[in-house]
Amino acid sequence: MRRFMFYLSAQLTGGFLYSLVEILFRGYTHVSMFWLGGLCFVCIGGIRRCFVHAVTAQKMLLCAGVITLFEFLCGVLVNLWLGLSVWDYSAMPCNVLGQICIPYTAAWSVLAVPAMALDALYCRYAWSRAETPHHGISSSDAMYASRCGMRKVTNSSM
């Protein structure tokens, strides 16, 4: 139950924060963005915890790819299938069906950095886990890495 509550509260927190960002930059949002933003925040946190040995740039690219995939799937459902016209990237360069584009993928990679930092703080303070709020490897990151099937890399194993 604790794990369920953790992910539910992360979903709600991420959804709220993404909706707030969208309102600040666009002036409005849509309820689908609340759910998509929350799902992306949960995934960003999972990437941060499971890929503890990856450098930040690798995590940024992985986060951008996952967010772009979810954005495309949500866009096909919400914009193309349901016809709600929440966003349209047709005028943007390198777009796919007007649902995703390279400039926003780059923006998601940049936004992944503060989201990963927020996830670290969220885990440490909201859930009382022994974790440092920087991008180094902490004891709880090592615990999550072992849960994700990753082994600790030492100088002798290189």
C-alpha positions as CSV (number, residue, x, y, z in Angstrom):
1,M,0.0,0.0,0.0
2,R,2.9,2.4,0.7
3,R,4.3,1.9,-2.8
4,F,0.8,2.6,-4.3
5,M,0.5,5.8,-2.2
6,F,4.0,6.8,-3.3
7,Y,3.2,6.5,-7.0
8,L,-0.3,8.0,-6.6
9,S,1.1,11.0,-4.8
10,A,3.9,11.4,-7.4
11,Q,1.3,11.2,-10.2
12,L,-0.8,13.9,-8.6
13,T,2.3,16.1,-7.8
14,G,3.7,15.8,-11.3
15,G,0.3,16.5,-12.8
16,F,-0.2,19.5,-10.7
17,L,3.2,20.9,-11.4
18,Y,3.1,20.3,-15.1
19,S,-0.3,21.9,-15.4
20,L,1.0,24.9,-13.5
21,V,4.0,25.2,-15.9
22,E,1.6,25.0,-18.9
23,I,-0.7,27.6,-17.4
24,L,2.3,29.9,-16.8
25,F,3.6,29.5,-20.4
26,R,0.5,29.0,-22.5
27,G,-2.2,30.6,-20.2
28,Y,-4.3,27.5,-20.1
29,T,-4.2,23.7,-19.8
30,H,-6.3,20.6,-20.3
31,V,-7.1,17.8,-17.9
32,S,-5.3,15.3,-20.2
33,M,-2.1,17.3,-19.5
34,F,-2.6,16.8,-15.8
35,W,-2.6,13.0,-16.2
36,L,0.1,13.0,-18.8
37,G,2.4,15.3,-16.8
38,G,1.9,13.1,-13.7
39,L,2.7,9.9,-15.7
40,C,5.8,11.5,-17.1
41,F,7.0,12.7,-13.6
42,V,6.6,9.1,-12.3
43,C,8.6,7.8,-15.3
44,I,11.3,10.4,-14.8
45,G,11.7,9.4,-11.2
46,G,11.9,5.8,-12.2
47,I,14.6,6.5,-14.8
48,R,16.5,8.5,-12.2
49,R,16.4,5.7,-9.7
50,C,17.0,2.8,-12.1
51,F,19.8,4.3,-14.1
52,V,21.9,5.6,-11.3
53,H,25.2,4.9,-13.1
54,A,24.2,6.7,-16.2
55,V,25.4,10.3,-16.6
56,T,22.9,13.1,-16.5
57,A,22.9,13.6,-20.3
58,Q,22.0,10.0,-20.9
59,K,19.1,10.2,-18.4
60,M,18.0,13.4,-20.1
61,L,17.9,11.7,-23.5
62,L,16.0,8.7,-22.1
63,C,13.5,10.9,-20.3
64,A,13.0,13.0,-23.5
65,G,12.3,9.8,-25.5
66,V,9.8,8.5,-22.9
67,I,8.0,11.8,-22.6
68,T,7.9,12.2,-26.4
69,L,6.5,8.7,-26.8
70,F,3.8,9.4,-24.2
71,E,3.1,12.7,-25.7
72,F,2.6,11.1,-29.1
73,L,0.3,8.4,-27.8
74,C,-1.7,10.9,-25.8
75,G,-1.9,13.3,-28.8
76,V,-3.1,10.5,-31.1
77,L,-5.8,9.6,-28.6
78,V,-6.9,13.1,-27.4
79,N,-6.2,15.2,-30.5
80,L,-6.7,12.9,-33.5
81,W,-9.1,10.3,-32.3
82,L,-11.2,12.3,-29.9
83,G,-10.8,15.6,-31.8
84,L,-10.2,17.8,-28.7
85,S,-7.4,19.8,-30.3
86,V,-5.4,20.3,-27.1
87,W,-2.2,21.0,-29.1
88,D,-1.1,21.1,-32.7
89,Y,2.6,21.1,-33.7
90,S,1.9,21.0,-37.4
91,A,3.7,24.3,-37.9
92,M,6.7,23.2,-36.0
93,P,9.8,21.7,-37.8
94,C,10.2,17.9,-37.8
95,N,6.8,17.1,-36.5
96,V,5.0,13.8,-36.7
97,L,1.2,14.1,-37.4
98,G,1.3,17.5,-35.5
99,Q,1.6,15.6,-32.2
100,I,5.3,15.6,-31.5
101,C,8.3,17.6,-32.8
102,I,12.0,18.0,-32.3
103,P,12.0,21.4,-30.5
104,Y,9.6,20.0,-27.8
105,T,11.6,16.8,-27.4
106,A,14.6,19.0,-26.7
107,A,12.6,21.0,-24.2
108,W,11.5,17.8,-22.4
109,S,15.2,16.8,-22.1
110,V,16.0,20.1,-20.4
111,L,12.9,19.9,-18.1
112,A,13.9,16.4,-17.1
113,V,16.8,17.8,-15.1
114,P,14.8,19.8,-12.6
115,A,12.2,17.0,-12.6
116,M,14.9,14.5,-11.5
117,A,16.1,16.9,-8.8
118,L,12.5,17.3,-7.6
119,D,12.1,13.5,-7.6
120,A,15.2,13.2,-5.4
121,L,13.8,15.8,-3.0
122,Y,10.4,14.3,-3.1
123,C,11.8,10.9,-2.2
124,R,13.9,12.3,0.6
125,Y,11.5,14.7,2.3
126,A,8.0,13.5,1.4
127,W,8.7,9.8,1.9
128,S,11.5,10.0,4.5
129,R,14.0,8.0,2.5
130,A,17.7,8.4,3.2
131,E,18.7,10.1,-0.1
132,T,20.9,13.0,-0.9
133,P,19.3,15.7,-3.1
134,H,22.2,15.8,-5.6
135,H,22.8,13.8,-8.7
136,G,25.4,11.5,-7.0
137,I,24.7,7.9,-6.2
138,S,23.1,7.6,-2.8
139,S,22.3,4.5,-0.7
140,S,18.7,4.5,-1.8
141,D,19.7,4.9,-5.4
142,A,21.9,1.9,-5.0
143,M,18.9,0.0,-3.5
144,Y,16.7,0.9,-6.5
145,A,19.5,0.0,-8.9
146,S,19.7,-3.5,-7.3
147,R,15.9,-3.8,-7.6
148,C,16.2,-2.8,-11.3
149,G,18.7,-5.6,-11.9
150,M,21.8,-3.3,-12.2
151,R,25.0,-4.2,-10.5
152,K,27.4,-1.8,-8.8
153,V,30.3,-0.9,-11.0
154,T,33.7,-0.8,-9.2
155,N,37.1,0.0,-10.4
156,S,38.1,-3.7,-10.2
157,S,35.2,-4.7,-12.5
158,M,36.0,-2.1,-15.2
